[in-house]
Amino acid sequence: RRIYVMKTYDLIVIGFGKAGKTLAKYAASTGQHVAVIEQSPKMYGGTCI
């Protein structure tokens, strides 16, 4: 049986490449609640400029 919990975030980052990682880290350092969505199980994406 699964239990689902609703959470609220200030920012949701799609992709954990260089830009996503930098943005997520900065936002978290300012006290924001951040969620990161990445398709790779290794939590490493590509680079998007």
C-alpha positions in Angstrom: 0.0 0.0 0.0 1.3 3.4 -0.9 0.8 6.6 1.1 1.0 9.8 -0.9 2.0 13.1 0.8 1.4 16.5 -0.7 4.4 18.8 -0.3 4.7 22.5 -1.3 7.9 23.9 -2.8 9.0 27.4 -3.7 11.0 26.2 -6.7 11.0 23.0 -8.8 14.1 22.5 -10.9 13.8 20.2 -13.9 17.2 18.6 -14.7 20.3 18.3 -12.5 22.9 19.5 -15.0 25.3 22.3 -14.3 22.6 25.0 -14.5 20.0 23.1 -12.5 22.5 22.1 -9.8 23.7 25.8 -9.4 20.1 27.1 -9.3 18.9 24.5 -6.8 21.9 25.1 -4.5 21.5 28.9 -4.6 17.8 28.8 -4.0 18.2 26.4 -1.1 20.9 28.6 0.4 18.4 31.5 0.5 15.9 29.4 2.5 13.7 28.3 -0.3 12.2 24.8 -0.4 13.5 23.2 -3.6 12.6 20.0 -5.4 14.8 18.6 -8.2 13.4 16.3 -10.9 16.0 14.3 -12.8 15.4 11.3 -15.0 18.9 9.7 -14.4 19.1 7.6 -11.2 22.7 8.9 -10.8 21.3 12.5 -10.3 23.5 13.9 -13.0 22.1 15.6 -16.1 23.6 17.3 -19.1 24.4 21.0 -19.6 21.9 23.4 -21.0 23.0 27.0 -21.8 
